[in-house]
Amino acid sequence: MMTKDLVLTVISDDKPGVVETLAQTIAAHGGNWSESQLSHLAGKFAGILRVSASEENVAQLRRALDDLQTQSIKVVAEPAGTSAGRPPCRHYTFTALGNDRPGIVREIAQALSSRQINMEHLSTEYSSMPWSGEPLFSATGSLQVPTSVDIDDLTEQLDTIADELAIDIALEEPQHAQEPSREHN
């Protein structure tokens, strides 16, 4: 029996029972909840999940997920992609920290995109500096950097952005870095 992976994006009002409803719907239609990132933000619950199901159950599962709109849970289901054709990559993490201002994510994303660097994960937070109450922006992320990218040039560009925006940006190769690899789904 062939299985198919789906990537689900979910959004609803932040209320108890959303995860249970999703899990029950997936299980009731022969699906398996493989991995996820779930969060609540500004009164909303949002998530991204990878679900696998037999090919014969996929259409029925997708219909059941669509029907969750009657419970104010919006789900978009897409077939999982592949990383075929991606060049060999090294994995890095980055952090950015400084006074909040418009354009921080845009500037960092442009620097990465111009080098065909894939952002695997991004987490941002807005808070206040404890000593002054000034708005504080922080970001952490993980990257897939093609082996063809000159890390010194990338670091130099990120340093220039950090200086222009008056923030700190650090790029680090994780301690458990492995040989260049291709991501497999």
C-alpha positions in Angstrom: 0.0 0.0 0.0 1.5 3.3 -1.1 1.4 6.3 1.3 1.4 9.9 0.4 2.6 12.8 2.6 0.6 15.9 2.9 1.6 19.2 4.4 -1.2 20.9 6.3 -1.4 24.6 7.3 -3.9 25.2 10.0 -5.4 28.4 11.5 -8.2 29.0 13.9 -9.2 31.0 16.9 -7.0 30.0 19.8 -9.3 27.7 21.8 -9.0 24.4 23.6 -9.6 21.3 21.5 -8.2 22.4 18.2 -5.3 19.9 18.3 -7.6 17.1 19.5 -10.0 17.8 16.6 -7.2 17.7 14.1 -5.8 14.5 15.5 -9.1 12.8 15.6 -9.9 13.8 12.0 -6.5 12.6 10.8 -6.8 9.3 12.6 -10.4 8.7 11.6 -9.4 8.9 7.9 -6.3 6.6 8.2 -3.8 9.3 8.5 -0.7 9.4 10.6 0.5 12.7 12.2 4.2 12.7 11.5 5.6 16.0 12.6 4.4 19.5 13.3 5.1 23.1 14.5 2.1 24.6 16.4 1.8 27.9 18.1 -0.6 30.6 19.2 -0.1 34.2 18.3 -2.3 37.3 18.7 -5.4 35.3 19.7 -5.0 32.8 16.8 -3.8 29.2 16.8 -1.6 28.3 13.8 0.4 25.3 12.7 2.1 23.4 10.0 1.9 19.6 10.0 3.2 16.7 7.9 0.6 13.9 7.7 0.9 10.6 5.8 -2.0 8.5 4.6 -2.6 5.7 2.1 -3.2 7.0 -1.4 -6.8 5.5 -1.2 -7.5 7.6 1.9 -6.0 10.9 0.9 -9.1 12.4 -0.9 -11.4 11.5 1.9 -9.0 12.9 4.5 -8.7 16.2 2.5 -12.5 16.5 2.4 -12.8 15.9 6.1 -10.1 18.5 6.8 -12.0 21.0 4.6 -15.1 20.2 6.6 -13.4 21.5 9.8 -14.2 25.0 8.6 -17.7 24.4 10.1 -15.8 24.4 13.4 -13.9 27.6 12.4 -10.7 25.6 11.8 -9.2 26.4 8.4 -6.9 23.7 6.9 -5.0 23.8 3.6 -3.6 20.5 2.5 -0.9 20.3 -0.1 1.2 17.3 -1.3 4.6 17.2 0.3 7.4 18.5 -1.9 10.8 17.0 -2.5 14.3 18.5 -2.2 15.3 16.8 -5.5 17.7 19.0 -7.4 18.8 21.0 -4.4 22.6 21.4 -4.2 24.6 19.9 -1.4 24.3 22.1 1.7 25.8 22.9 5.1 23.6 23.7 8.0 24.0 27.0 10.0 22.0 28.8 12.6 21.7 32.5 13.0 20.5 35.0 15.6 19.6 38.6 15.3 19.0 40.9 18.2 18.4 44.7 18.5 16.1 47.6 18.7 12.9 46.8 16.7 12.4 48.6 13.5 10.8 47.9 10.1 12.8 45.9 7.6 14.9 43.6 9.7 13.5 40.3 8.4 13.3 41.7 4.9 17.0 42.7 4.8 18.2 39.3 6.2 15.9 37.4 3.9 17.1 39.3 0.8 20.8 38.6 1.8 20.0 34.8 2.1 17.8 34.6 -0.9 20.3 36.3 -3.2 22.7 33.4 -2.4 20.0 30.6 -2.8 20.1 29.9 0.9 17.1 28.1 2.2 15.6 29.3 5.5 14.5 26.1 7.2 13.2 27.7 10.4 12.6 31.2 11.6 11.3 32.3 15.0 10.9 36.0 15.8 9.9 37.7 19.0 9.0 41.2 20.0 9.6 42.3 23.6 10.8 45.3 25.6 14.4 45.8 26.8 14.3 45.3 30.6 16.4 48.4 31.4 14.8 50.9 29.1 11.5 49.6 27.9 12.6 50.2 24.3 11.1 47.7 21.7 13.4 44.7 21.3 13.4 42.4 18.2 15.0 39.0 18.3 15.1 36.3 15.6 16.6 32.8 15.5 16.7 30.5 12.5 18.3 27.6 10.8 19.6 27.7 7.3 20.6 25.3 4.4 23.6 27.0 2.9 24.8 25.6 -0.5 28.4 24.4 -0.3 29.2 26.8 -3.2 28.4 29.9 -1.0 31.4 31.7 0.4 30.7 31.9 4.1 33.1 34.8 4.7 31.3 36.9 2.0 27.9 36.0 3.6 29.2 36.9 7.0 30.5 40.2 5.7 27.1 41.1 4.1 25.2 40.2 7.3 27.7 42.4 9.3 26.9 45.3 6.9 23.2 44.8 7.4 23.7 44.6 11.2 25.6 47.9 11.1 23.0 49.6 8.9 20.1 48.4 11.2 22.0 48.8 14.5 21.5 45.2 15.5 23.6 42.2 16.2 23.5 39.3 13.7 25.5 36.0 14.3 25.9 33.1 12.0 27.1 29.8 13.4 27.7 26.3 12.2 26.0 24.0 14.6 28.3 22.0 16.9 26.9 18.7 15.5 27.5 19.9 11.9 27.7 17.0 9.5 29.2 16.5 6.1 27.5 18.5 3.3 24.2 16.7 2.6 21.0 16.8 0.7 17.8 17.1 2.6 15.5 14.0 2.2 11.8 14.1 2.9 
